[in-house]
Amino acid sequence: MSAPRRAAALVALLGTLFLLGGAATVSAHSAVRDTDPREGSVLKSAPREVTMTFTESVGITDDSLRVLSPENRRVNAGDTQHVPGRSDTVRVRLNDDLPDGTFTVAWRVVSADSHPISGAFTFSIGKPSETTVPVSVEPAVNPASGALYDIARYAAYAAVSLLLGVAVFVLACSPSSAEPLRGLVRAGWWTLLATTVALVFLRGPYERGTGPSTVFDPALIENTLTSRPGWALLARLALLAGAAVFLVRTEAALRRSAEPKPAVLAAGGFLAVALAVTWAVAEHASAGIQVPAAMTSSVLHLLAMAVWLGGLGALLTVLHRSSTPLAATSVTRFSRIAFTSVTVLVLTGVYQSWRGLGSWDAVFGTSYGRILVVKVCAVVALLAAAAFSRRWTARLSDDVEQPAQKPVPEAAPEPVPEAVPELEKVGAGGRAAAGNTVPAAAERGPASVSASVTETTAETTADAIPETTAGSPSTPSEPSASPSVSAPPSECSSASSSASSSVSAPEEAGVRHRSLRRSVLAEVVVGVAVLVITTVLTGTQPGRAELETAAAESTAAAADGPTASTTLIPFDVGTPGGHGKVQIVLEPGRVGENTVEAVIIGPDGGVATVPEIRLSFTLDSQKIGPIDAGLTNKGGYWGTESLNLPLAGTWTMKVTVRTTDIDQVSETRRVKIAR
């Protein structure tokens, strides 16, 4: 299979794994902090506008807020707008002379990190009424559009990893053959181009919650191109054009076996950083706390990920597809680059985790934290696979260094002026000539004999061996040359051992190359899993934001009053056994509909029954009431589920307990009703 086809298969595999990984529709990254009117409130007069405040800045369209009458008619008097100077607050004006009844506000906005959210709430004018508008709204993202958009996002991550990682591998590691990698680089470029164009068209349906049939809607495309995510995608397309020029220039230089010029390499580095920025400006880093530091961290994190995982893909391709073995020096260089990338990933990952979580409670208490734990486990597995790769890389380096320590001499034999004639005589005259040499030396003493024999043997070996290895045939006139060049038994043993090691060295190197291929393949597989988890993580509301939203709601509830109240009121009608306590539970204790449960506790502390309990509420400051709760006997207690309190404030609650046909008593207590 060719490299482009392998890359296409890899992208398809990544997309399949993404779908099987359960990448659901992204969670809300912003939340409603407050609304005016409040949800479920009952107003005496019609409001002039509806205002919503969110936990972070949001993007809007003309119809982000839609206010619907009880008859499901739109009552907006204008387009949705931001409150001046407040990017987190939006409003829409309403028509005049609105009728009484229950109105529904359906809203849809885009969080600062580019993810859409939606919802609905109701308020009433005069008194609540029946409404034909369903309170539940459609999902923020259409399932089909969301799935296509997520697949395109993930394919873009895989493509930028191939494009940047393989390019860095070729330029920094100098593999012996870069031919198998050219297809990978081109596949990465074309895939990133295709996914970016797809994201431009899918962004509109993704934000509006419409189906894939609206991808070519001119209004949606225009809205995308005028938004921050759209600007980032357009910038990515322009950078890809520059990247194409860079790749052509670099490939031409490599074909000439020349190094690319420093200016060209600097331009490539700028393009890589700029490409990473197009992701950072449209993800979590663009919203929340410490935005400049978060943007920098996000860019470094993406670049390190691309260099590491894309380089792994390049290394695996060269190990499997290259016609020439990969030099150990190339593997060693990539090992160092990978180690640096992992260091950057760990440092930036720790910062981003702290920024996204904010506290230990968010680790297991939020979806973001739990997914992050899974990612950390996958990264640990990836580091374990990388450790095996580094071990095999070190062994391959040893294979290269050890032969270099004992090089085989290839220099020509040194000339011996006087010995050559002697050897020629030995070869022509047999043992007699050689025998005449020893006595001559013997006359100079034993040491001279030994030196002469050694010198003669060395010279004979130096000249006789080249003649043999050169292919000169042995003649009958040279029978005595063989004894002259015979090596001692110890030298023969050493030569045999050297030949044996030379035969086993390639086999050992082959084993180590195969082991390296397996460990790199394991890294790639685990790296794919890490990319899947990362993509899901970028579509999940950060734990810090989730906890801050919950805290804000809790603080608002505490400031406005309790979400439920329990009041214990003693009573005594003045007759034997006619005393006790009445416990009244009011829930949620807010403006709008409330439920009431009233229980009688007799003199013995047990639950008692009475013929009747009446309950009413009065807001003296606004001259409202008394409002009868309309309690009915529920069998053991008296209650209602339809008590509607229109305004917040301190109300006077009056309870009347009738114990007999003629005996009754009334008591009052003050309760606070929250907004």
Secondary structure, DSSP 8 states (H G I E B T S, - for coil): --HHHHHHHHHHHHHHHHHHTT--S---SS-EEEEES-TT-EESS--SEEEEEESS-EE--TTSEEEE-TTS-B-B-S--EE-TT-TTEEEEEB-SS--SEEEEEEEEEEETTS-EEEEEEEEEESS----SS-SS---SS-HHHHHHHHHHHHHHHHHHHHHHHHHHHHHHH--S--HHHHHHHHHHHHHHHHHHHHHHHHHHHHHHT--GGGTT-HHHHHHHHTSHHHHHHHHHHHHHHHHHHHHHHHHHHHHTT----HHHHHHHHHHHHHHHHHHHTTSGGGSSS-HHHHHHHHHHHHHHHHHHHHHHHHHHHHHHH-SS---HHHHHHHHHHHHHHHHHHHHHHHHHHHHHH-STHHHHHSHHHHHHHHHHHHHHHHHHHHHHHHHHHHHHHHHHHHHHHS----S-----TTHHHHHHHHHHHTHHHHHHHHHHHHTT-HHHHHHHHHHHHHHHHHHHHHHHHTT----TT-TTHHHHH---HHHHHHHHHHHHHHHHHHHHHHHHHHHHHHHHHHHHHHHHHHHHHHHHHHTS--HHHHHHHHHHHHHHHHHH--SSEEEEEEEE-SSTT-EEEEEEEEES-BSEEEEEEEEEE-TTSSEE--SEEEEEEEEGGGTEEEEE---EE-SSSEEEEEEEE-S-EEEEEEEEEE-SSS-EEEEEEEEEEB-
